[in-house]
């Protein structure tokens, strides 16, 4: 076994892509093993590669958490792991091939895309400036212009209690700020449409709730002004809970990018 006390450690960030279909979400909650999470698989790979002694010692942080079945092309995590030289003797310094080491141990549906050195105070969640999601759906049958019109009402700072699922024991607030919301056809395939959304942070199932309402608009079942009406929480007494509508399917949702201060992350 590796004596980790003999190795220097360093803080880094990892950029990760994954298909979430086979997983119980991104975050490892502990106590269940019937279906793996993305994090539990990453932890196993890090330990097998002898880059960390255990999870508790690596100061793990994540930019965001994705739910069961949701995918990512640009998830970011921060951690402390084995550096390139020992504490006790000088050796020729070189960079450990973190990306190749981990990808050789990970399943095909989870990939490490890049790594970057970070300052010791880096926190993957609290340093994030914004998160960008795309929701992919078939363009046929939907009035994309009406959906785009409705989506413009989403931008800005709002109370989103009518566009999320409230976890048991939730004691936070429902106010979040969104910077961009667009509906467009995919450049490479006009049969596919994309709901592109960028915001500071999101509530549980918020994007899927937003997409569900836009789909009702695109199918002609609701007018675009349904969005400002639902954002006006005074119209919906709190004791009645969220208005009833089906969630958009998780399979179309992808975390595309996590934005950080310019120049902070120099990916390798």
C-alpha positions as CSV (number, residue, x, y, z in Angstrom):
1,X,0.0,0.0,0.0
2,X,1.0,3.6,-0.6
3,X,2.2,5.6,2.4
4,X,0.3,8.8,1.6
5,X,2.2,10.7,4.4
6,X,5.3,10.5,2.1
7,X,3.6,12.3,-0.7
8,X,2.9,16.0,-1.2
9,X,-0.7,16.9,-2.1
10,X,-2.1,19.6,-4.3
11,X,-5.5,21.2,-4.9
12,X,-6.8,20.7,-8.5
13,X,-10.1,21.0,-10.4
14,X,-11.4,18.2,-12.7
15,X,-13.8,18.8,-15.6
16,X,-16.1,15.8,-16.0
17,X,-18.6,14.5,-18.6
18,X,-21.1,11.7,-18.1
19,X,-24.2,10.1,-19.3
20,X,-26.5,9.9,-16.2
21,X,-28.9,7.2,-17.4
22,X,-27.5,4.4,-15.4
23,X,-26.8,6.4,-12.2
24,X,-28.8,7.6,-9.2
25,X,-27.6,11.1,-9.8
26,X,-24.3,12.9,-9.3
27,X,-23.9,13.3,-5.6
28,X,-23.0,10.4,-3.3
29,X,-25.3,10.4,-0.3
30,X,-24.1,7.3,1.4
31,X,-26.2,4.4,2.8
32,X,-27.4,3.0,-0.5
33,X,-25.6,0.8,-3.0
34,X,-28.5,-0.5,-5.2
35,X,-27.6,2.0,-7.9
36,X,-24.3,3.9,-8.1
37,X,-23.9,7.6,-8.3
38,X,-21.4,9.4,-10.5
39,X,-19.4,10.5,-7.4
40,X,-19.2,7.0,-5.9
41,X,-17.7,5.7,-9.2
42,X,-15.2,8.7,-9.3
43,X,-14.2,8.0,-5.6
44,X,-13.5,4.4,-6.4
45,X,-11.3,5.4,-9.4
46,X,-9.4,7.9,-7.4
47,X,-8.6,5.4,-4.6
48,X,-7.7,2.6,-7.1
49,X,-5.3,5.1,-8.8
50,X,-3.8,5.8,-5.4
51,X,-4.4,9.5,-5.8
52,X,-6.4,9.8,-2.5
53,X,-6.3,7.7,0.7
54,X,-10.0,8.2,1.3
55,X,-12.9,10.5,0.5
56,X,-12.8,12.4,3.8
57,X,-9.1,13.4,3.2
58,X,-9.5,14.9,-0.3
59,X,-11.6,18.1,0.5
60,X,-14.1,17.2,-2.3
61,X,-16.4,20.0,-3.6
62,X,-18.7,20.0,-6.6
63,X,-20.0,22.9,-8.7
64,X,-23.5,21.4,-8.8
65,X,-25.5,18.2,-8.4
66,X,-27.5,16.6,-11.2
67,X,-30.4,14.3,-10.5
68,X,-31.0,10.7,-11.6
69,X,-30.8,10.3,-15.3
70,X,-29.4,13.8,-16.0
71,X,-26.2,14.2,-18.0
72,X,-23.2,16.6,-18.0
73,X,-20.6,17.7,-20.5
74,X,-18.9,20.3,-18.1
75,X,-19.3,19.3,-14.5
76,X,-16.5,20.6,-12.3
77,X,-15.2,19.3,-9.0
78,X,-12.4,20.4,-6.7
79,X,-10.2,18.1,-4.6
80,X,-6.8,17.6,-3.0
81,X,-4.8,14.6,-4.3
82,X,-1.3,13.2,-4.7
83,X,1.2,15.6,-6.3
84,X,4.1,14.8,-8.6
85,X,6.9,14.5,-6.0
86,X,7.5,13.2,-2.5
87,X,7.9,15.1,0.7
88,X,11.1,13.4,1.7
89,X,13.4,13.4,-1.3
90,X,13.9,15.6,-4.4
91,X,13.0,14.0,-7.7
92,X,12.6,15.3,-11.2
93,X,9.3,17.1,-11.2
94,X,6.7,16.0,-13.7
95,X,2.9,16.2,-13.9
96,X,1.0,13.1,-13.1
97,X,-1.3,12.2,-16.1
98,X,-4.4,12.6,-14.0
99,X,-6.8,12.4,-17.0
100,X,-5.3,9.2,-18.4
101,X,-5.0,7.6,-15.0
102,X,-8.6,8.1,-14.1
103,X,-10.1,7.4,-17.5
104,X,-8.3,4.0,-17.6
105,X,-10.3,3.1,-14.5
106,X,-13.7,4.7,-15.2
107,X,-16.6,3.2,-17.2
108,X,-17.2,4.4,-20.7
109,X,-20.1,6.7,-19.6
110,X,-18.0,8.8,-17.3
111,X,-15.0,10.7,-18.6
112,X,-12.5,13.1,-17.1
113,X,-12.0,15.8,-19.8
114,X,-9.3,17.9,-18.2
115,X,-7.7,19.1,-15.0
116,X,-6.4,22.4,-13.7
117,X,-4.3,23.6,-10.8
118,X,-6.2,25.8,-8.4
119,X,-5.5,27.9,-5.3
120,X,-5.9,26.3,-1.9
121,X,-9.1,28.3,-1.2
122,X,-10.8,27.1,-4.4
123,X,-14.4,25.7,-3.8
124,X,-16.1,24.2,-6.9
125,X,-19.5,25.4,-5.8
126,X,-19.0,28.8,-4.2
127,X,-16.5,30.0,-6.8
128,X,-18.9,29.3,-9.6
129,X,-20.2,32.4,-11.3
130,X,-22.9,30.6,-13.4
131,X,-24.2,27.3,-14.6
132,X,-25.4,26.6,-18.1
133,X,-27.9,23.9,-19.0
134,X,-29.3,22.7,-22.3
135,X,-32.6,20.8,-22.6
136,X,-32.8,18.9,-25.9
137,X,-36.2,17.9,-27.4
138,X,-37.7,17.2,-30.8
139,X,-38.7,20.3,-32.7
140,X,-41.6,18.8,-34.6
141,X,-45.0,19.6,-33.1
142,X,-43.8,22.5,-31.0
143,X,-44.3,26.2,-31.8
144,X,-40.7,27.3,-31.0
145,X,-41.4,31.0,-31.5
146,X,-44.1,31.0,-28.8
147,X,-41.8,28.9,-26.5
148,X,-39.0,31.5,-27.0
149,X,-41.4,34.3,-26.3
150,X,-42.5,32.6,-23.0
151,X,-38.9,31.8,-22.1
152,X,-37.9,35.5,-22.1
153,X,-40.1,36.0,-19.0
154,X,-37.8,33.7,-17.1
155,X,-34.8,36.0,-17.1
156,X,-34.1,38.1,-14.1
157,X,-34.5,37.5,-10.3
158,X,-37.7,35.8,-9.3
159,X,-39.3,33.6,-6.7
160,X,-39.3,30.1,-8.2
161,X,-41.5,28.2,-5.8
162,X,-44.0,27.4,-8.6
163,X,-41.1,26.0,-10.7
164,X,-39.4,23.5,-8.4
165,X,-39.9,20.5,-6.2
166,X,-39.4,21.4,-2.5
167,X,-37.3,18.8,-0.6
168,X,-38.6,17.7,2.8
169,X,-37.2,20.0,5.5
170,X,-36.2,22.8,3.1
171,X,-35.6,26.0,5.0
172,X,-33.9,28.1,2.2
173,X,-35.4,30.7,0.0
174,X,-36.8,30.4,-3.5
175,X,-35.2,33.4,-5.1
176,X,-32.8,32.7,-8.0
177,X,-31.3,34.9,-10.8
178,X,-31.3,33.7,-14.4
179,X,-29.2,35.5,-17.0
180,X,-30.2,33.9,-20.3
181,X,-33.1,31.8,-21.6
182,X,-33.4,30.9,-25.3
183,X,-35.3,28.4,-27.4
184,X,-33.5,27.6,-30.7
185,X,-33.0,24.8,-33.2
186,X,-29.8,22.9,-33.1
187,X,-27.3,24.0,-35.7
188,X,-26.2,20.5,-36.7
189,X,-29.7,19.1,-36.8
190,X,-32.8,21.3,-37.2
191,X,-35.1,18.4,-36.1
192,X,-33.7,18.9,-32.6
193,X,-34.6,22.0,-30.5
194,X,-32.7,23.3,-27.5
195,X,-33.8,25.2,-24.4
196,X,-30.7,27.0,-23.3
197,X,-30.6,28.5,-19.8
198,X,-27.9,30.2,-17.8
199,X,-28.2,31.2,-14.2
200,X,-26.4,31.7,-10.9
201,X,-27.9,28.7,-9.2
202,X,-31.0,26.5,-9.5
203,X,-33.5,24.8,-7.2
204,X,-34.4,21.1,-7.2
205,X,-36.0,20.2,-10.6
206,X,-36.3,23.8,-11.5
207,X,-35.1,23.5,-15.1
208,X,-37.4,20.5,-15.8
209,X,-40.4,22.4,-14.3
210,X,-39.5,25.4,-16.5
211,X,-39.3,23.2,-19.5
212,X,-42.6,21.5,-18.7
213,X,-44.4,24.8,-18.8
214,X,-42.7,25.8,-22.1
215,X,-43.8,22.6,-23.7
216,X,-47.4,23.4,-22.8
217,X,-46.9,26.7,-24.5
218,X,-45.3,25.1,-27.5
219,X,-48.2,22.6,-27.9
220,X,-50.8,25.4,-27.8
221,X,-52.2,24.4,-24.5
222,X,-51.1,27.6,-22.7
223,X,-50.3,31.1,-23.8
224,X,-46.8,32.7,-23.2
225,X,-48.2,34.8,-20.4
226,X,-48.5,31.6,-18.3
227,X,-44.9,32.2,-17.2
228,X,-45.3,35.7,-15.6
229,X,-48.6,34.4,-14.0
230,X,-46.8,31.5,-12.4
231,X,-43.9,33.7,-11.3
232,X,-46.4,36.0,-9.5
233,X,-46.5,33.9,-6.3
234,X,-49.2,36.2,-4.8
235,X,-51.7,34.5,-7.2
236,X,-50.9,31.1,-5.8
237,X,-51.3,30.9,-2.0
238,X,-48.4,29.1,-0.5
239,X,-50.5,26.5,1.3
240,X,-51.8,25.2,-2.1
241,X,-48.2,24.2,-3.1
242,X,-46.9,24.2,-6.7
243,X,-49.4,24.1,-9.5
244,X,-49.9,20.6,-10.9
245,X,-48.1,19.7,-14.1
246,X,-45.8,16.9,-15.3
247,X,-42.1,17.3,-15.1
248,X,-40.2,17.3,-18.3
249,X,-38.3,14.0,-18.7
250,X,-34.8,14.0,-17.2
251,X,-33.2,12.4,-20.3
252,X,-33.1,15.7,-22.3
253,X,-31.3,17.7,-19.6
254,X,-27.5,18.3,-19.8
255,X,-25.3,20.5,-17.6
256,X,-23.1,22.0,-20.3
257,X,-20.8,24.5,-18.5
258,X,-19.9,25.8,-15.1
259,X,-18.5,29.4,-15.3
260,X,-15.6,30.6,-13.2
261,X,-13.7,33.9,-12.9
262,X,-11.7,34.5,-16.1
263,X,-8.2,33.0,-16.0
264,X,-8.8,31.0,-12.8
265,X,-9.0,27.5,-14.4
266,X,-6.3,26.8,-17.0
267,X,-7.4,23.4,-18.2
268,X,-4.7,20.8,-19.2
